[in-house]
């Protein structure tokens, strides 16, 4: 199974009172996720941080919308 590095733009929220200028000035964070590639299609990518190959199970799965992806790199095939 491929191991990939995904750089993606994350959503951001705030629940504090602030000016509109301050609320709209922040840049969205770029996040890097590394893991086993479970699925990649035109709408989403799913990457697992843990994989139990003996029992065909996984945990710590991150599913990211494809439109949020900035860079995708294969680390191991």
PDB file with SEQRES, HELIX, SHEET and CRYST1 records, atoms N, CA, C and O in Angstrom:
SEQRES   1 A   77  UNK UNK UNK UNK UNK UNK UNK UNK UNK UNK UNK UNK UNK          
SEQRES   2 A   77  UNK UNK UNK UNK UNK UNK UNK UNK UNK UNK UNK UNK UNK          
SEQRES   3 A   77  UNK UNK UNK UNK UNK UNK UNK UNK UNK UNK UNK UNK UNK          
SEQRES   4 A   77  UNK UNK UNK UNK UNK UNK UNK UNK UNK UNK UNK UNK UNK          
SEQRES   5 A   77  UNK UNK UNK UNK UNK UNK UNK UNK UNK UNK UNK UNK UNK          
SEQRES   6 A   77  UNK UNK UNK UNK UNK UNK UNK UNK UNK UNK UNK UNK              
HELIX    1 AA1 UNK A   20  UNK A   25  1                                   6    
HELIX    2 AA2 UNK A   66  UNK A   68  5                                   3    
SHEET    1 AA1 5 UNK A  57  UNK A  65  0                                        
SHEET    2 AA1 5 UNK A  44  UNK A  52 -1                                        
SHEET    3 AA1 5 UNK A  30  UNK A  40 -1                                        
SHEET    4 AA1 5 UNK A   3  UNK A   9 -1                                        
SHEET    5 AA1 5 UNK A  69  UNK A  76 -1                                        
CRYST1    1.000    1.000    1.000  90.00  90.00  90.00 P 1           1          
ATOM      1  N   UNK A   1       0.844  -1.179   0.000  1.00  0.00           N  
ATOM      2  CA  UNK A   1       0.000   0.000   0.000  1.00  0.00           C  
ATOM      3  C   UNK A   1       0.891   1.246   0.000  1.00  0.00           C  
ATOM      4  O   UNK A   1       1.899   1.293   0.705  1.00  0.00           O  
ATOM      5  N   UNK A   2       0.513   2.255  -0.797  1.00  0.00           N  
ATOM      6  CA  UNK A   2       1.299   3.480  -0.895  1.00  0.00           C  
ATOM      7  C   UNK A   2       1.280   4.275   0.406  1.00  0.00           C  
ATOM      8  O   UNK A   2       0.277   4.312   1.118  1.00  0.00           O  
ATOM      9  N   UNK A   3       2.409   4.908   0.695  1.00  0.00           N  
ATOM     10  CA  UNK A   3       2.482   5.895   1.767  1.00  0.00           C  
ATOM     11  C   UNK A   3       2.623   7.247   1.083  1.00  0.00           C  
ATOM     12  O   UNK A   3       3.480   7.430   0.219  1.00  0.00           O  
ATOM     13  N   UNK A   4       1.770   8.200   1.480  1.00  0.00           N  
ATOM     14  CA  UNK A   4       1.742   9.504   0.827  1.00  0.00           C  
ATOM     15  C   UNK A   4       1.873  10.641   1.835  1.00  0.00           C  
ATOM     16  O   UNK A   4       1.608  10.485   3.027  1.00  0.00           O  
ATOM     17  N   UNK A   5       2.288  11.782   1.312  1.00  0.00           N  
ATOM     18  CA  UNK A   5       2.298  13.034   2.067  1.00  0.00           C  
ATOM     19  C   UNK A   5       1.312  13.967   1.371  1.00  0.00           C  
ATOM     20  O   UNK A   5       1.430  14.223   0.172  1.00  0.00           O  
ATOM     21  N   UNK A   6       0.352  14.467   2.117  1.00  0.00           N  
ATOM     22  CA  UNK A   6      -0.677  15.345   1.565  1.00  0.00           C  
ATOM     23  C   UNK A   6      -0.559  16.712   2.236  1.00  0.00           C  
ATOM     24  O   UNK A   6      -0.626  16.807   3.462  1.00  0.00           O  
ATOM     25  N   UNK A   7      -0.385  17.752   1.455  1.00  0.00           N  
ATOM     26  CA  UNK A   7      -0.449  19.113   1.979  1.00  0.00           C  
ATOM     27  C   UNK A   7      -1.790  19.678   1.546  1.00  0.00           C  
ATOM     28  O   UNK A   7      -2.141  19.649   0.367  1.00  0.00           O  
ATOM     29  N   UNK A   8      -2.540  20.195   2.521  1.00  0.00           N  
ATOM     30  CA  UNK A   8      -3.893  20.632   2.231  1.00  0.00           C  
ATOM     31  C   UNK A   8      -4.263  21.852   3.070  1.00  0.00           C  
ATOM     32  O   UNK A   8      -3.717  22.076   4.151  1.00  0.00           O  
ATOM     33  N   UNK A   9      -5.202  22.630   2.543  1.00  0.00           N  
ATOM     34  CA  UNK A   9      -5.695  23.822   3.216  1.00  0.00           C  
ATOM     35  C   UNK A   9      -6.810  23.398   4.164  1.00  0.00           C  
ATOM     36  O   UNK A   9      -7.760  22.727   3.761  1.00  0.00           O  
ATOM     37  N   UNK A  10      -6.683  23.797   5.425  1.00  0.00           N  
ATOM     38  CA  UNK A  10      -7.684  23.436   6.428  1.00  0.00           C  
ATOM     39  C   UNK A  10      -8.686  24.572   6.621  1.00  0.00           C  
ATOM     40  O   UNK A  10      -8.360  25.741   6.415  1.00  0.00           O  
ATOM     41  N   UNK A  11      -9.888  24.223   7.012  1.00  0.00           N  
ATOM     42  CA  UNK A  11     -10.891  25.219   7.378  1.00  0.00           C  
ATOM     43  C   UNK A  11     -10.516  25.813   8.733  1.00  0.00           C  
ATOM     44  O   UNK A  11      -9.745  25.220   9.488  1.00  0.00           O  
ATOM     45  N   UNK A  12     -11.058  26.974   9.032  1.00  0.00           N  
ATOM     46  CA  UNK A  12     -10.741  27.645  10.288  1.00  0.00           C  
ATOM     47  C   UNK A  12     -12.015  28.251  10.838  1.00  0.00           C  
ATOM     48  O   UNK A  12     -12.870  28.708  10.080  1.00  0.00           O  
ATOM     49  N   UNK A  13     -12.143  28.257  12.155  1.00  0.00           N  
ATOM     50  CA  UNK A  13     -13.303  28.893  12.777  1.00  0.00           C  
ATOM     51  C   UNK A  13     -12.880  29.611  14.046  1.00  0.00           C  
ATOM     52  O   UNK A  13     -11.804  29.364  14.591  1.00  0.00           O  
ATOM     53  N   UNK A  14     -13.738  30.496  14.503  1.00  0.00           N  
ATOM     54  CA  UNK A  14     -13.477  31.241  15.730  1.00  0.00           C  
ATOM     55  C   UNK A  14     -14.816  31.543  16.385  1.00  0.00           C  
ATOM     56  O   UNK A  14     -15.806  31.803  15.700  1.00  0.00           O  
ATOM     57  N   UNK A  15     -14.844  31.507  17.708  1.00  0.00           N  
ATOM     58  CA  UNK A  15     -16.093  31.824  18.403  1.00  0.00           C  
ATOM     59  C   UNK A  15     -15.959  33.065  19.281  1.00  0.00           C  
ATOM     60  O   UNK A  15     -16.776  33.291  20.174  1.00  0.00           O  
ATOM     61  N   UNK A  16     -14.930  33.863  19.024  1.00  0.00           N  
ATOM     62  CA  UNK A  16     -14.727  35.075  19.818  1.00  0.00           C  
ATOM     63  C   UNK A  16     -15.257  36.295  19.072  1.00  0.00           C  
ATOM     64  O   UNK A  16     -15.346  36.287  17.844  1.00  0.00           O  
ATOM     65  N   UNK A  17     -15.613  37.350  19.821  1.00  0.00           N  
ATOM     66  CA  UNK A  17     -16.031  38.596  19.201  1.00  0.00           C  
ATOM     67  C   UNK A  17     -14.809  39.297  18.627  1.00  0.00           C  
ATOM     68  O   UNK A  17     -13.787  39.435  19.299  1.00  0.00           O  
ATOM     69  N   UNK A  18     -14.924  39.743  17.367  1.00  0.00           N  
ATOM     70  CA  UNK A  18     -13.825  40.420  16.693  1.00  0.00           C  
ATOM     71  C   UNK A  18     -14.379  41.274  15.571  1.00  0.00           C  
ATOM     72  O   UNK A  18     -15.521  41.094  15.146  1.00  0.00           O  
ATOM     73  N   UNK A  19     -13.578  42.190  15.101  1.00  0.00           N  
ATOM     74  CA  UNK A  19     -14.018  43.022  13.979  1.00  0.00           C  
ATOM     75  C   UNK A  19     -14.093  42.170  12.716  1.00  0.00           C  
ATOM     76  O   UNK A  19     -13.432  41.137  12.612  1.00  0.00           O  
ATOM     77  N   UNK A  20     -14.890  42.605  11.779  1.00  0.00           N  
ATOM     78  CA  UNK A  20     -15.000  41.901  10.503  1.00  0.00           C  
ATOM     79  C   UNK A  20     -13.643  41.881   9.808  1.00  0.00           C  
ATOM     80  O   UNK A  20     -13.270  40.867   9.217  1.00  0.00           O  
ATOM     81  N   UNK A  21     -12.896  42.989   9.870  1.00  0.00           N  
ATOM     82  CA  UNK A  21     -11.572  43.060   9.238  1.00  0.00           C  
ATOM     83  C   UNK A  21     -10.629  42.018   9.833  1.00  0.00           C  
ATOM     84  O   UNK A  21      -9.886  41.367   9.099  1.00  0.00           O  
ATOM     85  N   UNK A  22     -10.651  41.858  11.138  1.00  0.00           N  
ATOM     86  CA  UNK A  22      -9.785  40.870  11.785  1.00  0.00           C  
ATOM     87  C   UNK A  22     -10.229  39.448  11.428  1.00  0.00           C  
ATOM     88  O   UNK A  22      -9.395  38.580  11.169  1.00  0.00           O  
ATOM     89  N   UNK A  23     -11.520  39.219  11.415  1.00  0.00           N  
ATOM     90  CA  UNK A  23     -12.065  37.882  11.148  1.00  0.00           C  
ATOM     91  C   UNK A  23     -11.757  37.410   9.733  1.00  0.00           C  
ATOM     92  O   UNK A  23     -11.639  36.208   9.497  1.00  0.00           O  
ATOM     93  N   UNK A  24     -11.627  38.328   8.800  1.00  0.00           N  
ATOM     94  CA  UNK A  24     -11.393  37.950   7.407  1.00  0.00           C  
ATOM     95  C   UNK A  24      -9.940  38.111   6.977  1.00  0.00           C  
ATOM     96  O   UNK A  24      -9.611  37.842   5.821  1.00  0.00           O  
ATOM     97  N   UNK A  25      -9.059  38.545   7.886  1.00  0.00           N  
ATOM     98  CA  UNK A  25      -7.654  38.783   7.540  1.00  0.00           C  
ATOM     99  C   UNK A  25      -6.787  37.532   7.642  1.00  0.00           C  
ATOM    100  O   UNK A  25      -5.728  37.464   7.018  1.00  0.00           O  
ATOM    101  N   UNK A  26      -7.217  36.549   8.415  1.00  0.00           N  
ATOM    102  CA  UNK A  26      -6.389  35.364   8.623  1.00  0.00           C  
ATOM    103  C   UNK A  26      -6.270  34.525   7.366  1.00  0.00           C  
ATOM    104  O   UNK A  26      -7.235  34.350   6.623  1.00  0.00           O  
ATOM    105  N   UNK A  27      -5.058  34.002   7.138  1.00  0.00           N  
ATOM    106  CA  UNK A  27      -4.865  33.040   6.069  1.00  0.00           C  
ATOM    107  C   UNK A  27      -5.207  31.659   6.604  1.00  0.00           C  
ATOM    108  O   UNK A  27      -5.008  31.379   7.786  1.00  0.00           O  
ATOM    109  N   UNK A  28      -5.708  30.820   5.756  1.00  0.00           N  
ATOM    110  CA  UNK A  28      -6.030  29.457   6.175  1.00  0.00           C  
ATOM    111  C   UNK A  28      -4.740  28.657   6.377  1.00  0.00           C  
ATOM    112  O   UNK A  28      -3.782  28.827   5.624  1.00  0.00           O  
ATOM    113  N   UNK A  29      -4.714  27.792   7.383  1.00  0.00           N  
ATOM    114  CA  UNK A  29      -3.499  27.010   7.637  1.00  0.00           C  
ATOM    115  C   UNK A  29      -3.294  25.917   6.593  1.00  0.00           C  
ATOM    116  O   UNK A  29      -4.252  25.328   6.092  1.00  0.00           O  
ATOM    117  N   UNK A  30      -2.017  25.657   6.275  1.00  0.00           N  
ATOM    118  CA  UNK A  30      -1.645  24.540   5.407  1.00  0.00           C  
ATOM    119  C   UNK A  30      -1.210  23.401   6.322  1.00  0.00           C  
ATOM    120  O   UNK A  30      -0.291  23.561   7.125  1.00  0.00           O  
ATOM    121  N   UNK A  31      -1.866  22.261   6.202  1.00  0.00           N  
ATOM    122  CA  UNK A  31      -1.620  21.097   7.044  1.00  0.00           C  
ATOM    123  C   UNK A  31      -0.924  20.023   6.211  1.00  0.00           C  
ATOM    124  O   UNK A  31      -1.203  19.876   5.021  1.00  0.00           O  
ATOM    125  N   UNK A  32      -0.016  19.272   6.843  1.00  0.00           N  
ATOM    126  CA  UNK A  32       0.629  18.139   6.186  1.00  0.00           C  
ATOM    127  C   UNK A  32       0.220  16.859   6.904  1.00  0.00           C  
ATOM    128  O   UNK A  32       0.377  16.744   8.119  1.00  0.00           O  
ATOM    129  N   UNK A  33      -0.301  15.906   6.152  1.00  0.00           N  
ATOM    130  CA  UNK A  33      -0.702  14.600   6.669  1.00  0.00           C  
ATOM    131  C   UNK A  33       0.086  13.531   5.930  1.00  0.00           C  
ATOM    132  O   UNK A  33       0.199  13.569   4.705  1.00  0.00           O  
ATOM    133  N   UNK A  34       0.635  12.568   6.685  1.00  0.00           N  
ATOM    134  CA  UNK A  34       1.384  11.455   6.099  1.00  0.00           C  
ATOM    135  C   UNK A  34       0.715  10.159   6.546  1.00  0.00           C  
ATOM    136  O   UNK A  34       0.376   9.997   7.718  1.00  0.00           O  
ATOM    137  N   UNK A  35       0.529   9.233   5.594  1.00  0.00           N  
ATOM    138  CA  UNK A  35      -0.070   7.954   5.963  1.00  0.00           C  
ATOM    139  C   UNK A  35      -0.291   7.046   4.766  1.00  0.00           C  
ATOM    140  O   UNK A  35       0.156   7.316   3.651  1.00  0.00           O  
ATOM    141  N   UNK A  36      -0.993   5.967   5.041  1.00  0.00           N  
ATOM    142  CA  UNK A  36      -1.304   4.963   4.024  1.00  0.00           C  
ATOM    143  C   UNK A  36      -2.484   5.437   3.178  1.00  0.00           C  
ATOM    144  O   UNK A  36      -3.532   5.800   3.711  1.00  0.00           O  
ATOM    145  N   UNK A  37      -2.307   5.429   1.878  1.00  0.00           N  
ATOM    146  CA  UNK A  37      -3.363   5.860   0.966  1.00  0.00           C  
ATOM    147  C   UNK A  37      -4.427   4.769   0.866  1.00  0.00           C  
ATOM    148  O   UNK A  37      -4.159   3.672   0.375  1.00  0.00           O  
ATOM    149  N   UNK A  38      -5.624   5.079   1.331  1.00  0.00           N  
ATOM    150  CA  UNK A  38      -6.736   4.131   1.257  1.00  0.00           C  
ATOM    151  C   UNK A  38      -7.572   4.341   0.001  1.00  0.00           C  
ATOM    152  O   UNK A  38      -8.020   3.388  -0.636  1.00  0.00           O  
ATOM    153  N   UNK A  39      -7.771   5.621  -0.343  1.00  0.00           N  
ATOM    154  CA  UNK A  39      -8.612   5.951  -1.504  1.00  0.00           C  
ATOM    155  C   UNK A  39      -8.252   7.347  -1.993  1.00  0.00           C  
ATOM    156  O   UNK A  39      -7.931   8.232  -1.200  1.00  0.00           O  
ATOM    157  N   UNK A  40      -8.309   7.532  -3.301  1.00  0.00           N  
ATOM    158  CA  UNK A  40      -8.138   8.859  -3.894  1.00  0.00           C  
ATOM    159  C   UNK A  40      -8.957   8.908  -5.162  1.00  0.00           C  
ATOM    160  O   UNK A  40      -8.676   8.185  -6.118  1.00  0.00           O  
ATOM    161  N   UNK A  41      -9.965   9.753  -5.177  1.00  0.00           N  
ATOM    162  CA  UNK A  41     -10.779   9.929  -6.377  1.00  0.00           C  
ATOM    163  C   UNK A  41     -10.973  11.425  -6.612  1.00  0.00           C  
ATOM    164  O   UNK A  41     -10.297  12.237  -5.980  1.00  0.00           O  
ATOM    165  N   UNK A  42     -11.874  11.797  -7.498  1.00  0.00           N  
ATOM    166  CA  UNK A  42     -12.004  13.213  -7.840  1.00  0.00           C  
ATOM    167  C   UNK A  42     -12.652  14.044  -6.730  1.00  0.00           C  
ATOM    168  O   UNK A  42     -12.604  15.272  -6.788  1.00  0.00           O  
ATOM    169  N   UNK A  43     -13.252  13.414  -5.727  1.00  0.00           N  
ATOM    170  CA  UNK A  43     -13.902  14.195  -4.664  1.00  0.00           C  
ATOM    171  C   UNK A  43     -13.161  14.167  -3.330  1.00  0.00           C  
ATOM    172  O   UNK A  43     -13.186  15.157  -2.599  1.00  0.00           O  
ATOM    173  N   UNK A  44     -12.498  13.052  -2.994  1.00  0.00           N  
ATOM    174  CA  UNK A  44     -11.832  12.948  -1.697  1.00  0.00           C  
ATOM    175  C   UNK A  44     -10.559  12.104  -1.767  1.00  0.00           C  
ATOM    176  O   UNK A  44     -10.332  11.348  -2.711  1.00  0.00           O  
ATOM    177  N   UNK A  45      -9.744  12.266  -0.731  1.00  0.00           N  
ATOM    178  CA  UNK A  45      -8.601  11.389  -0.495  1.00  0.00           C  
ATOM    179  C   UNK A  45      -8.726  10.909   0.948  1.00  0.00           C  
ATOM    180  O   UNK A  45      -9.054  11.696   1.835  1.00  0.00           O  
ATOM    181  N   UNK A  46      -8.468   9.633   1.186  1.00  0.00           N  
ATOM    182  CA  UNK A  46      -8.499   9.077   2.537  1.00  0.00           C  
ATOM    183  C   UNK A  46      -7.141   8.473   2.851  1.00  0.00           C  
ATOM    184  O   UNK A  46      -6.622   7.642   2.105  1.00  0.00           O  
ATOM    185  N   UNK A  47      -6.575   8.910   3.977  1.00  0.00           N  
ATOM    186  CA  UNK A  47      -5.252   8.490   4.409  1.00  0.00           C  
ATOM    187  C   UNK A  47      -5.363   7.959   5.834  1.00  0.00           C  
ATOM    188  O   UNK A  47      -5.981   8.589   6.691  1.00  0.00           O  
ATOM    189  N   UNK A  48      -4.759   6.791   6.084  1.00  0.00           N  
ATOM    190  CA  UNK A  48      -4.793   6.187   7.419  1.00  0.00           C  
ATOM    191  C   UNK A  48      -3.417   6.281   8.067  1.00  0.00           C  
ATOM    192  O   UNK A  48      -2.399   6.052   7.413  1.00  0.00           O  
ATOM    193  N   UNK A  49      -3.390   6.617   9.350  1.00  0.00           N  
ATOM    194  CA  UNK A  49      -2.127   6.689  10.063  1.00  0.00           C  
ATOM    195  C   UNK A  49      -1.707   5.328  10.612  1.00  0.00           C  
ATOM    196  O   UNK A  49      -0.524   5.104  10.866  1.00  0.00           O  
ATOM    197  N   UNK A  50      -2.663   4.417  10.799  1.00  0.00           N  
ATOM    198  CA  UNK A  50      -2.362   3.086  11.314  1.00  0.00           C  
ATOM    199  C   UNK A  50      -3.037   2.034  10.444  1.00  0.00           C  
ATOM    200  O   UNK A  50      -4.159   2.220   9.972  1.00  0.00           O  
ATOM    201  N   UNK A  51      -2.325   0.917  10.241  1.00  0.00           N  
ATOM    202  CA  UNK A  51      -2.829  -0.137   9.364  1.00  0.00           C  
ATOM    203  C   UNK A  51      -2.495  -1.494   9.964  1.00  0.00           C  
ATOM    204  O   UNK A  51      -1.335  -1.788  10.253  1.00  0.00           O  
ATOM    205  N   UNK A  52      -3.519  -2.318  10.148  1.00  0.00           N  
ATOM    206  CA  UNK A  52      -3.362  -3.701  10.621  1.00  0.00           C  
ATOM    207  C   UNK A  52      -3.569  -4.601   9.408  1.00  0.00           C  
ATOM    208  O   UNK A  52      -4.701  -4.957   9.077  1.00  0.00           O  
ATOM    209  N   UNK A  53      -2.475  -4.968   8.748  1.00  0.00           N  
ATOM    210  CA  UNK A  53      -2.581  -5.740   7.504  1.00  0.00           C  
ATOM    211  C   UNK A  53      -3.044  -7.171   7.747  1.00  0.00           C  
ATOM    212  O   UNK A  53      -3.660  -7.774   6.868  1.00  0.00           O  
ATOM    213  N   UNK A  54      -2.761  -7.724   8.918  1.00  0.00           N  
ATOM    214  CA  UNK A  54      -3.169  -9.088   9.221  1.00  0.00           C  
ATOM    215  C   UNK A  54      -4.692  -9.223   9.282  1.00  0.00           C  
ATOM    216  O   UNK A  54      -5.251 -10.216   8.818  1.00  0.00           O  
ATOM    217  N   UNK A  55      -5.355  -8.221   9.853  1.00  0.00           N  
ATOM    218  CA  UNK A  55      -6.810  -8.273  10.028  1.00  0.00           C  
ATOM    219  C   UNK A  55      -7.569  -7.312   9.107  1.00  0.00           C  
ATOM    220  O   UNK A  55      -8.777  -7.132   9.256  1.00  0.00           O  
ATOM    221  N   UNK A  56      -6.855  -6.693   8.152  1.00  0.00           N  
ATOM    222  CA  UNK A  56      -7.457  -5.759   7.199  1.00  0.00           C  
ATOM    223  C   UNK A  56      -8.274  -4.678   7.909  1.00  0.00           C  
ATOM    224  O   UNK A  56      -9.435  -4.437   7.577  1.00  0.00           O  
ATOM    225  N   UNK A  57      -7.631  -4.022   8.910  1.00  0.00           N  
ATOM    226  CA  UNK A  57      -8.274  -2.947   9.665  1.00  0.00           C  
ATOM    227  C   UNK A  57      -7.365  -1.723   9.661  1.00  0.00           C  
ATOM    228  O   UNK A  57      -6.157  -1.814   9.440  1.00  0.00           O  
ATOM    229  N   UNK A  58      -7.988  -0.581   9.913  1.00  0.00           N  
ATOM    230  CA  UNK A  58      -7.248   0.670   9.950  1.00  0.00           C  
ATOM    231  C   UNK A  58      -7.834   1.581  11.015  1.00  0.00           C  
ATOM    232  O   UNK A  58      -8.975   1.402  11.441  1.00  0.00           O  
ATOM    233  N   UNK A  59      -7.044   2.562  11.440  1.00  0.00           N  
ATOM    234  CA  UNK A  59      -7.551   3.561  12.379  1.00  0.00           C  
ATOM    235  C   UNK A  59      -6.869   4.897  12.094  1.00  0.00           C  
ATOM    236  O   UNK A  59      -5.908   4.981  11.329  1.00  0.00           O  
ATOM    237  N   UNK A  60      -7.393   5.919  12.726  1.00  0.00           N  
ATOM    238  CA  UNK A  60      -6.897   7.286  12.536  1.00  0.00           C  
ATOM    239  C   UNK A  60      -6.937   7.670  11.060  1.00  0.00           C  
ATOM    240  O   UNK A  60      -5.917   8.025  10.470  1.00  0.00           O  
ATOM    241  N   UNK A  61      -8.121   7.596  10.479  1.00  0.00           N  
ATOM    242  CA  UNK A  61      -8.310   7.894   9.055  1.00  0.00           C  
ATOM    243  C   UNK A  61      -8.691   9.366   8.880  1.00  0.00           C  
ATOM    244  O   UNK A  61      -9.586   9.871   9.557  1.00  0.00           O  
ATOM    245  N   UNK A  62      -8.007  10.035   7.973  1.00  0.00           N  
ATOM    246  CA  UNK A  62      -8.299  11.428   7.623  1.00  0.00           C  
ATOM    247  C   UNK A  62      -8.841  11.430   6.201  1.00  0.00           C  
ATOM    248  O   UNK A  62      -8.181  10.947   5.282  1.00  0.00           O  
ATOM    249  N   UNK A  63     -10.040  11.972   6.018  1.00  0.00           N  
ATOM    250  CA  UNK A  63     -10.619  12.125   4.686  1.00  0.00           C  
ATOM    251  C   UNK A  63     -10.677  13.614   4.373  1.00  0.00           C  
ATOM    252  O   UNK A  63     -11.260  14.399   5.120  1.00  0.00           O  
ATOM    253  N   UNK A  64     -10.068  13.981   3.269  1.00  0.00           N  
ATOM    254  CA  UNK A  64      -9.898  15.384   2.891  1.00  0.00           C  
ATOM    255  C   UNK A  64     -10.552  15.610   1.531  1.00  0.00           C  
ATOM    256  O   UNK A  64     -10.357  14.803   0.623  1.00  0.00           O  
ATOM    257  N   UNK A  65     -11.320  16.682   1.366  1.00  0.00           N  
ATOM    258  CA  UNK A  65     -11.856  16.991   0.041  1.00  0.00           C  
ATOM    259  C   UNK A  65     -10.717  17.238  -0.952  1.00  0.00           C  
ATOM    260  O   UNK A  65      -9.752  17.933  -0.633  1.00  0.00           O  
ATOM    261  N   UNK A  66     -10.830  16.679  -2.130  1.00  0.00           N  
ATOM    262  CA  UNK A  66      -9.778  16.832  -3.152  1.00  0.00           C  
ATOM    263  C   UNK A  66      -9.513  18.294  -3.501  1.00  0.00           C  
ATOM    264  O   UNK A  66      -8.378  18.657  -3.809  1.00  0.00           O  
ATOM    265  N   UNK A  67     -10.529  19.122  -3.456  1.00  0.00           N  
ATOM    266  CA  UNK A  67     -10.346  20.538  -3.793  1.00  0.00           C  
ATOM    267  C   UNK A  67      -9.508  21.283  -2.754  1.00  0.00           C  
ATOM    268  O   UNK A  67      -9.034  22.385  -3.030  1.00  0.00           O  
ATOM    269  N   UNK A  68      -9.315  20.707  -1.570  1.00  0.00           N  
ATOM    270  CA  UNK A  68      -8.498  21.340  -0.531  1.00  0.00           C  
ATOM    271  C   UNK A  68      -7.014  20.980  -0.668  1.00  0.00           C  
ATOM    272  O   UNK A  68      -6.170  21.596  -0.017  1.00  0.00           O  
ATOM    273  N   UNK A  69      -6.689  19.996  -1.502  1.00  0.00           N  
ATOM    274  CA  UNK A  69      -5.314  19.507  -1.617  1.00  0.00           C  
ATOM    275  C   UNK A  69      -4.463  20.488  -2.423  1.00  0.00           C  
ATOM    276  O   UNK A  69      -4.836  20.903  -3.520  1.00  0.00           O  
ATOM    277  N   UNK A  70      -3.311  20.848  -1.851  1.00  0.00           N  
ATOM    278  CA  UNK A  70      -2.359  21.721  -2.523  1.00  0.00           C  
ATOM    279  C   UNK A  70      -1.234  20.900  -3.183  1.00  0.00           C  
ATOM    280  O   UNK A  70      -0.750  21.251  -4.259  1.00  0.00           O  
ATOM    281  N   UNK A  71      -0.826  19.796  -2.517  1.00  0.00           N  
ATOM    282  CA  UNK A  71       0.270  18.984  -3.025  1.00  0.00           C  
ATOM    283  C   UNK A  71       0.099  17.553  -2.525  1.00  0.00           C  
ATOM    284  O   UNK A  71      -0.267  17.326  -1.371  1.00  0.00           O  
ATOM    285  N   UNK A  72       0.366  16.598  -3.402  1.00  0.00           N  
ATOM    286  CA  UNK A  72       0.314  15.170  -3.052  1.00  0.00           C  
ATOM    287  C   UNK A  72       1.595  14.515  -3.541  1.00  0.00           C  
ATOM    288  O   UNK A  72       1.950  14.611  -4.715  1.00  0.00           O  
ATOM    289  N   UNK A  73       2.280  13.850  -2.622  1.00  0.00           N  
ATOM    290  CA  UNK A  73       3.555  13.228  -2.969  1.00  0.00           C  
ATOM    291  C   UNK A  73       3.582  11.787  -2.442  1.00  0.00           C  
ATOM    292  O   UNK A  73       3.252  11.532  -1.284  1.00  0.00           O  
ATOM    293  N   UNK A  74       3.979  10.855  -3.310  1.00  0.00           N  
ATOM    294  CA  UNK A  74       4.134   9.464  -2.891  1.00  0.00           C  
ATOM    295  C   UNK A  74       5.509   9.300  -2.247  1.00  0.00           C  
ATOM    296  O   UNK A  74       6.529   9.630  -2.851  1.00  0.00           O  
ATOM    297  N   UNK A  75       5.527   8.782  -1.007  1.00  0.00           N  
ATOM    298  CA  UNK A  75       6.772   8.557  -0.288  1.00  0.00           C  
ATOM    299  C   UNK A  75       7.280   7.136  -0.478  1.00  0.00           C  
ATOM    300  O   UNK A  75       8.487   6.896  -0.509  1.00  0.00           O  
ATOM    301  N   UNK A  76       6.337   6.183  -0.605  1.00  0.00           N  
ATOM    302  CA  UNK A  76       6.704   4.783  -0.813  1.00  0.00           C  
ATOM    303  C   UNK A  76       5.562   4.083  -1.545  1.00  0.00           C  
ATOM    304  O   UNK A  76       4.385   4.284  -1.247  1.00  0.00           O  
ATOM    305  N   UNK A  77       5.946   3.269  -2.496  1.00  0.00           N  
ATOM    306  CA  UNK A  77       4.952   2.490  -3.257  1.00  0.00           C  
ATOM    307  C   UNK A  77       4.777   1.120  -2.659  1.00  0.00           C  
ATOM    308  O   UNK A  77       3.984   0.323  -3.162  1.00  0.00           O  
TER     309      UNK A  77                                                      
END                                                                             
